[in-house]
Amino acid sequence: MSLAIFDLDNTLIADDSDFLWGQFLVDRGIVEKDLYEQANNKFYEEYKQGKLDIVEFLNFSLAPLAAHDASQLYQWREEFVETMIKPITLNAAHELVEKHRAAGDTLMVITATNRFVTEPIVKLYGIEHLLATTPELKDGQYTGKFIDTPCFQDGKVKQLQDWLADSMHTLAGSYFYSDSHNDLPLLKLVDNPIAVDPDDTLRATAQKSDWPIISLR
């Protein structure tokens, strides 16, 4: 039994849930349109370029959680998943997950997108284990802050190593599927790194390293 790890955005789903959540807030008038949309686009471009300041981004992206009651946030999140996420889930991704499940592998998603956004998305795939950036919750209200290590770049490795230390699992025979060069630290750690519809930088690295390149689109 091996550990089968999946990135979420642009891997199991055909877009970026963090970016789309920001766009959802803009479209519903929950945040100020022009300034928020401009910042959301800027941060997404920086992410794609590998230049994202993750703390600066989290201060931006988690602020709306602190501005609203949690019950209202959960209602918006349910609408978000129904209208913007379910249409971009991928049949081939479901099939890949089920292939690993049938092999008896332990399934995990590890994503930089925060747990508030990603938890219901991961449930669509029936995946039990989720490592993600965790928003702080106090007395049932989000604070706009995050706890522990942001699950981004080397932070994904840190979170996974912490999880492994508390589990009976190892990385022997492990898989990691990702689209992004931001995940190179973790891709280089597992036994079976697999590039999924990769960005140009990851594609070049995968070709040079003789890693499999697949498409789930």
C-alpha positions in Angstrom: 0.0 0.0 0.0 1.5 3.3 -1.2 0.7 6.9 -0.6 -1.0 8.5 -3.6 -0.8 12.3 -3.3 -2.7 14.7 -5.5 -2.4 18.5 -6.0 -5.9 20.0 -6.4 -5.9 23.1 -8.6 -5.4 22.5 -12.3 -4.7 18.8 -11.4 -7.9 17.2 -10.0 -10.0 20.2 -11.2 -9.6 22.1 -14.4 -9.0 25.5 -12.8 -7.7 27.2 -9.6 -10.1 27.1 -6.7 -8.4 29.8 -4.8 -8.6 32.2 -7.7 -12.2 31.2 -8.5 -13.3 31.7 -4.9 -12.0 35.3 -5.1 -13.9 35.7 -8.4 -17.0 34.3 -6.7 -16.7 37.0 -4.0 -16.4 39.7 -6.6 -19.3 38.4 -8.7 -21.6 38.2 -5.7 -20.7 41.7 -4.6 -19.3 40.4 -1.3 -16.0 42.3 -1.8 -15.2 45.6 -3.5 -15.1 44.7 -7.2 -12.3 46.6 -8.8 -9.6 46.6 -6.1 -10.2 43.0 -5.1 -10.4 41.7 -8.6 -7.2 43.5 -9.5 -5.4 42.1 -6.5 -6.7 38.6 -7.1 -5.4 38.6 -10.7 -2.0 40.0 -9.5 -1.5 37.3 -6.9 -2.5 34.6 -9.4 0.0 35.8 -12.0 2.7 35.9 -9.3 1.8 32.3 -8.3 2.1 31.1 -11.9 5.5 32.9 -12.2 6.7 31.3 -8.9 7.0 34.7 -7.3 4.1 34.6 -4.9 4.6 36.0 -1.4 2.4 33.4 0.4 2.0 35.4 3.6 1.0 38.5 1.7 -1.5 36.5 -0.3 -3.0 34.8 2.7 -3.5 38.1 4.5 -5.5 39.2 1.4 -7.4 36.0 0.7 -8.4 35.2 4.3 -9.6 38.7 5.1 -13.1 38.1 3.8 -13.5 35.2 6.1 -13.1 37.4 9.1 -15.6 40.0 7.7 -18.6 37.6 7.8 -20.4 35.2 10.0 -19.3 31.6 9.6 -22.8 30.4 8.8 -23.1 32.8 6.0 -19.6 31.8 4.7 -20.7 28.2 4.6 -23.8 29.0 2.6 -21.7 31.0 0.1 -19.2 28.1 -0.1 -21.9 25.6 -0.9 -23.1 27.8 -3.7 -19.5 28.2 -4.9 -18.9 24.5 -5.1 -22.2 23.9 -6.9 -21.8 26.6 -9.5 -18.1 27.0 -10.0 -16.4 23.8 -8.9 -18.6 20.8 -9.9 -18.6 21.9 -13.5 -14.8 21.7 -13.6 -14.2 18.4 -11.9 -12.6 15.9 -14.3 -13.8 12.4 -15.1 -10.3 11.2 -15.8 -9.3 12.6 -12.4 -12.0 10.6 -10.7 -10.9 7.5 -12.6 -7.3 8.0 -11.5 -8.3 8.4 -7.9 -10.4 5.3 -8.1 -7.5 3.4 -9.7 -5.3 4.1 -6.7 -8.2 3.4 -4.3 -8.7 0.0 -5.9 -5.0 -0.7 -5.5 -5.3 -0.1 -1.8 -3.3 3.1 -1.8 -3.8 5.8 0.8 -5.2 8.9 -0.9 -4.3 12.4 0.0 -4.7 15.9 -1.5 -2.0 18.5 -0.6 -2.8 22.0 -1.7 -1.8 25.6 -1.1 -5.4 26.7 -1.3 -6.8 27.1 2.2 -8.8 24.4 3.9 -12.0 26.5 4.0 -12.2 26.5 0.2 -10.8 23.0 -0.5 -12.4 20.7 2.1 -15.7 20.3 0.3 -13.9 19.9 -3.0 -11.8 17.1 -1.8 -14.9 15.4 -0.5 -16.2 15.3 -4.1 -13.4 12.8 -4.8 -13.9 10.8 -1.6 -10.4 11.5 -0.5 -9.9 11.2 3.2 -6.7 13.0 3.9 -6.2 16.7 3.2 -3.2 18.8 3.9 -3.8 22.5 3.2 -3.2 26.0 4.6 -5.4 26.3 7.6 -7.3 29.4 8.4 -7.5 30.3 12.1 -10.9 29.7 13.7 -11.7 31.1 17.2 -15.1 30.7 18.9 -16.6 29.6 15.6 -15.4 32.7 13.8 -12.6 33.0 11.2 -10.0 35.6 12.2 -8.4 36.3 8.9 -5.1 34.7 10.1 -3.7 31.3 9.4 -2.1 28.7 11.7 1.0 26.5 11.2 3.1 26.4 8.0 1.4 27.6 4.8 1.1 24.6 2.6 3.0 26.1 -0.3 6.3 25.0 -2.0 8.6 23.8 0.7 5.7 24.2 3.1 4.0 21.2 1.4 7.1 19.1 2.2 7.0 20.3 5.9 3.3 19.6 6.3 3.7 16.1 4.7 6.7 15.3 6.9 4.8 16.3 10.0 1.9 14.1 8.9 4.1 11.2 8.2 5.7 11.5 11.6 2.3 11.0 13.2 1.2 8.2 11.0 2.3 4.7 10.1 3.0 5.7 6.5 6.2 6.3 4.6 7.1 7.6 1.2 8.1 4.2 -0.1 6.4 3.7 -3.4 4.7 7.1 -3.1 3.1 9.1 -6.0 2.6 12.8 -6.4 0.5 14.3 -9.2 0.8 18.0 -9.9 0.6 20.6 -12.6 2.8 23.3 -11.1 6.5 24.0 -10.8 5.7 25.4 -7.4 5.4 21.7 -6.3 8.9 20.7 -7.4 10.2 20.4 -3.8 7.6 17.7 -3.2 7.8 16.1 -6.6 11.5 15.5 -6.1 10.8 13.8 -2.8 8.4 11.1 -3.8 9.3 7.9 -5.6 6.8 8.5 -8.5 6.6 12.1 -9.5 4.0 12.7 -12.2 3.4 15.9 -14.1 -0.3 16.5 -14.9 -1.1 19.0 -17.7 2.0 20.8 -16.5 3.1 24.4 -16.8 6.1 25.1 -19.0 8.6 25.0 -16.2 7.4 21.7 -14.8 7.1 20.2 -18.3 10.8 21.0 -19.0 11.8 19.6 -15.6 9.7 16.4 -16.1 11.2 15.9 -19.6 14.8 16.4 -18.3 14.1 14.1 -15.4 12.2 11.5 -17.4 9.1 11.8 -15.2 5.8 10.7 -16.7 3.7 13.5 -18.2 -0.1 12.9 -18.4 -3.3 14.8 -19.1 -6.6 14.6 -17.2 -8.3 17.1 -19.4 
